[in-house]
Every structure is written in structure tokens, then in C-alpha cells.
Amino acid sequence: VCKASGIAAVECRTTHKHGVEPTLNTDERKKVKAQFADSGVLFWGCGSICEFHAVDQKVVQKNIDDCKKFIQLVADLGGKGVKVRPNGLPKDVPVEKTLEQIGKSL
């Protein structure tokens, strides 16, 4: 459908029915990479659910660790990047502090 519609590259959403997740083993990753190569549509990367704005530093660290897994997945599949999301700004934290935290997390 993507190729017929003129879409040259795609981003797979995670925790979605696309099924392109860090839990894929080596053989499954090779299969996904081959599927994209055979399709004529470029695998651009993953749109992860990783976010780095939380006040709780344990949550931030878990998201950093998860993001590293997505980075490895995308590298294994020949992609270009991992999308992360700021999903809000904590109300009781200065915006500058949150933005600095997000930047350092990246």
C-alpha cells in the first residue's frame, strides 16, 4: 500500500500492531529487515513511547534504558532514528529545568 501510494519511507510505531519492538530476536530482526528490503519501502525508524520529562528520575532512567533498546533495534534494521516524545511539562517544575533534563536524557 505504501509503495503504491508513493510513500518512500515509514516509521513503525511501537506498542502497536506493527510488531517492530526491541523484544524481536536476531532472526526476527533479519526477517523484518528483509521484508522492508523486498517491499521497496525504506524503514526510517521507530516512533517510540520513550519520554524524558518525568519528575521521578527512576521513570526517566527507565525511559533512557528503553530508548537505548530502540536505538539498537533501529540500527539492526538499517533505520535512521528513534522518535521520542515530550508528552507534557510538569506543572510544578520550571520549563527550563525540564527542557534541560530532556536534553541531557537524549
PyMOL commands that set and color helices and strands:
alter all, ss='L'
color gray80, all
select helices_A, chain A and resi 26-39+57-77+95-105
alter helices_A, ss='H'
color red, helices_A
select strands_A, chain A and resi 9-13+42-47+81-83
alter strands_A, ss='S'
color yellow, strands_A
deselect
rebuild
show_as cartoon
